[in-house]
């Protein structure tokens, strides 16, 4: 199965959703069963990392943001 989160620029909502789901699947031992990704509908932020505010919010909640 493949689940892809999509938002406009792929630097805030979709990578956050993908990270949360991927981490929850990993914690449940299901990370090998589901492929999780994120995408944007426009080219505005291609190659940019996750927005620092979104990354900080995820980190405060215990999600690993080192590779996002």
Buried (B, 14 or more C-beta within 10 A) or exposed (E): EEBEBBBEBBBBBBBBBBBBBBBEBEEEEEBEEEEBBBEBEEEEBEEEEBBEEBBEBBEEEEBEBEEB
